Amino acid sequence: METVARLDAGLSVESHDWTEWSQLAPQWSALAAACDHATFFSTAEWVETWLDVFGPLLQPAVLLFRGPGNDVVGACVLVRRNVRKGPFLIRRVYINTAGESDDDSPCIEFNELLCKPGHEHGMAVALKSFLDGGPSWDELSAPGMLGGASLQGLQEAFTGLHIDDMEKHSYFVALDEVRRSGKSFVDTLASRERTRYRQNIRKYSEIGDLVLDEASTVEQALAYLDALAILHQQTWTSRGQPGSFASATFYDFHRRLIARCFPLGGIQLVHLRAGESTIGYHYNFVHNRRSYFYQCGYDYSLGEKTSPGVIVHASTIEQCLQKDLACYEFMAGDIEYKRRLGTGSRPMHWITWQASTMKMRGYEVARHAKRAVRERSLELRSMMAGSLRGLVSPLRGNG
């Protein structure tokens, strides 16, 4: 059932149950088309798939923000969930498609306030007024946000609250810059990286000719995903980790997403092989001339001292150059291969604002006390180790 709140910010906020999505989707799509910084993670197709899978469990709300003329100028998904932090039960609110279990999460990145240009600040102010006028909350979580008008609007609207901001580098290849250089992507790399690439090419070429296949139908894309998942799981379980595709919910989400987005050109699944031997698979999203590298599966058994990721990435980037895409996004994470292959980076933010409640003040006191105890314990251990070395050294000298 819809509820309407009139706010001093000049915008009204309508709260809709997630089950009303079919009526709301056209308005969401219109906003995404009007938003000059919309990403794949803010498309109606991503949101709809997420609601299909996680909506029954999380029971999110979909908020519409209307201007004075009653036209829709912004929208977001709002998830409320209680999370345990030690003895504290925290009432957390998430902006957009987040709040699911970590094991199942598709992990939203490039998050934003979806709105018409220029309404970011007003939407953020209206969102704060809406939250303050509703059920009590302790934390507001905005995961995976890039700097820009959305983040600035939220920072201004929630100024004065305690903030935790975890930054991660998000690397990318500026494909338009590569085109302007007149070189292939590999030729733009540092000398050491070019040598590494060519060594891998020689080793794999001994097995057979290198061919990059790209899925051309939904059925083929799903088959590529299944093959990718097998290789992905083999790699991570060999390292003692469960792997992303151990979650049936995660797997189901992506099969639904591919079925929904592939016919629209939003999915890129590629298979690099040497002859008939698989080197690896990549699963990317495509939106607004950007390819977002999301998941991979590599066969590390084809040869010693090979780096399948290097040549699958390079081959996929060359494919993106041919498709006239503007950017190849490596997504968040300060990992060596991203630094080596990327042409630039910018910070991505996982931000939490804490409400000024007695509970959160108590939580902060307990957190700082725990940190102080831990630091003091490490200091005492260091002092004891130093004292023992001082006692042992003379004894050794008398031996």
Secondary structure, DSSP 8 states (H G I E B T S, - for coil): --EEEE-TTS-EEEEEEGGGHHHHHHHHHHHHHH-TT--GGGSHHHHHHHHHHHHHHH--EEEEEE-TTS-EEEEEEEEEEEEEETTEEEEEEEESS--S-TTT-----SB--EESTT-HHHHHHHHHHHHHTSS--SEEEEEEEESSHHHHHHHHHTTTSEEEEEEEEEEEEEHHHHHHHTS-TGGGS-HHHHHHHHHHHHHHHTTS-EEEEE--SHHHHHHHHHHHHHHHHHHHHHTT---GGG-HHHHHHHHHHHHHHGGGT-EEEEEEEETTEEEEEEEEEEETTEEEEEEEEE-TTSSTT--HHHHHHHHHHHHHHHTT-SEEEEEE---HHHHHH-SEEEEEEEEEEE---HHHHHHHHHHHHHHHHHHHHHHHHHHHHHHHHHHHHHHHHT-
